[in-house]
Amino acid sequence: MAAGRVAVIGAGLAGLTAAVALSDAGFAVDVFERSRLLGGRATSFVVDGIEVDNGQHVFLACCTSLTAFLARLDMDRHMYVQSRFEAVVFSRDGRRCDLRAVAVPAPLHLLPAVLGYRFLQPAGRLRLLWALMAARTTKPAREQSFASWLAEHGQDETALRAFWRPFFVPALNAPLEEVPLREALFVLRTAFLHDRNAARFGYSRVPLARVAQAAAACIRRVHTEAPVRAIPEGRPGWAAGIELESGERREYDGVCVATPPQQAAHLLSSVAPHTADGIGRYASRPIVDVHLWHSAADVGFDFAALLDAPVQWIFQKAPGYLVCSISDALGFVGRPRDELIAVCWDAVHDALPGLRTARLVRGAATRVVEATFAPAAGQPRASANTGIPNLVLAGSWTDTGWPDTMESAVRSGYQAAGILRHRLSAGAGRSESTAPPGGEVQRV
Ligand SMILES: Cc1cc2nc3c(=O)[nH]c(=O)nc-3n(C[C@H](O)[C@H](O)[C@H](O)COP(=O)(O)OP(=O)(O)OC[C@H]3O[C@@H](n4cnc5c(N)ncnc54)[C@H](O)[C@@H]3O)c2cc1C
């Protein structure tokens, strides 16, 4: 007999984490996903005959919940993680600088890299060190932006262009002026200042959808193309289950909403209107990826930052194939495909010595308008608790302490599953399940 029946709405990383954690705890879990694809924003699909990710995704070694989830799915063996922090940086005119951590305790592990950073003058390198050290102890004022704090700590336009924008705009998918100081300090401290191993980059060597598929195999049933339109109320103050877009109703002991904020607000509007109100005010930001196939072979790095260019990071997926990632892409997301390809090809062709004599063979672009979410300025992130005992929220945009990332999604999934497990185990709203375990993916 299952510990209880749970519906999870949304098969992104948050929903899948919650579903796997609840399945592992003995619950009979059904996942309902609107799309035909699994993985939500962290998925893959075929473009011109090649399976590409819905945007290049990277993580850092400090993303410990994500790496634990990947290990649970036995997908960690498909991940690449650096043995030490290393980042290649190119100037627009083709000069290269390698930033490397050394084997001494943090934050000293970054000292040689900063002192030797050729894209800053010696005085700029010292000011950068000063700011990094100050970030260890700064107490963030409530409304201060990261940009204003950087200015207070001697970071001029050159420092912003050479260091802060290439590393922090992609990490937070927002201009530094709009990043709350609290979030930026969290990333800076967690990745760079406390543990010399924390900022090691990692990424998947297989299409991201494989992760979602591995998760689905651990869950009783995953329904794709199955949008949920409402959460009906059962006895007063409790969720009864879910109502599909088709009108069909299904009863569950517990429900986990793991959709993006606007859809969550809609789903919660009748059953938990107060929670829904705050969630409806989240804003999204786009990310654009441009795929370039070219005639040269190896460009001599796995990934690199590009200064003073529309592209922040370039990834070599295979010899002759680059992915250019543009975060905070408001100015790019609406542009035609061919224009995006031309802009990115010009940028990498000028900057990368390995491409000087290369020809562009073809290109493609993926655009995600709602790539990341953040609450309105000064608003707190939503909690996993909805005020309804058997209804919880998960999502990278909820209050996990992390910005909207895969790590946050997985953390939120574990958090939501923990709350629901506790509540349902305490005996609330339980009904019996006779359904068999398994890993079925069904279209409704
Ligand atoms: C281009 C791009 C690049 C990124 N790069 C990085 C990166 O490098 N590193 C990083 O850590 N993060 C990155 N992110 C962010 C990361 O992908 C997200 O933080 C994370 O995947 C979000 O997971 P989630 O489960 O919270 O939400 P989602 O993945 O959005 O999942 C929500 C799911 O709910 C479904 N849904 C919505 N409404 C309904 C409904 N009514 N019924 C049923 N299902 C519904 C949606 O279809 C979706 O599948 C990137 C995102 C994008 C788009």
The ligand as an ORCA input file, in Angstrom:
! r2SCAN-3c Opt
* xyz 0 1
  C      17.927     29.168    -22.021
  C      18.089     28.879    -20.568
  C      19.365     28.777    -20.023
  C      19.510     28.491    -18.671
  N      20.767     28.332    -18.170
  C      20.912     27.886    -16.921
  C      22.189     27.538    -16.435
  O      23.196     27.647    -17.150
  N      22.287     27.074    -15.166
  C      21.188     26.935    -14.363
  O      21.347     26.459    -13.232
  N      19.961     27.280    -14.782
  C      19.794     27.736    -16.038
  N      18.555     28.052    -16.497
  C      17.419     28.050    -15.552
  C      16.901     26.632    -15.329
  O      16.593     26.010    -16.562
  C      15.637     26.711    -14.472
  O      15.928     27.387    -13.268
  C      15.047     25.360    -14.080
  O      15.159     24.415    -15.116
  C      13.582     25.584    -13.710
  O      12.982     24.392    -13.308
  P      11.490     24.374    -12.743
  O      11.097     22.962    -12.633
  O      11.391     25.248    -11.551
  O      10.580     25.102    -13.848
  P      10.261     24.688    -15.345
  O      11.449     24.027    -15.941
  O       9.759     25.933    -15.994
  O       9.101     23.596    -15.235
  C       7.757     23.920    -15.094
  C       6.925     22.941    -15.902
  O       5.548     23.162    -15.655
  C       4.854     22.925    -16.852
  N       3.514     23.527    -16.756
  C       3.187     24.831    -16.761
  N       1.862     24.993    -16.599
  C       1.331     23.757    -16.498
  C       0.001     23.256    -16.305
  N      -1.044     24.082    -16.194
  N      -0.186     21.921    -16.245
  C       0.863     21.062    -16.357
  N       2.148     21.487    -16.533
  C       2.375     22.801    -16.596
  C       5.751     23.551    -17.911
  O       5.438     23.066    -19.205
  C       7.130     23.103    -17.406
  O       7.525     21.871    -17.980
  C      18.372     28.355    -17.835
  C      17.095     28.483    -18.385
  C      16.948     28.727    -19.727
  C      15.573     28.811    -20.295
*
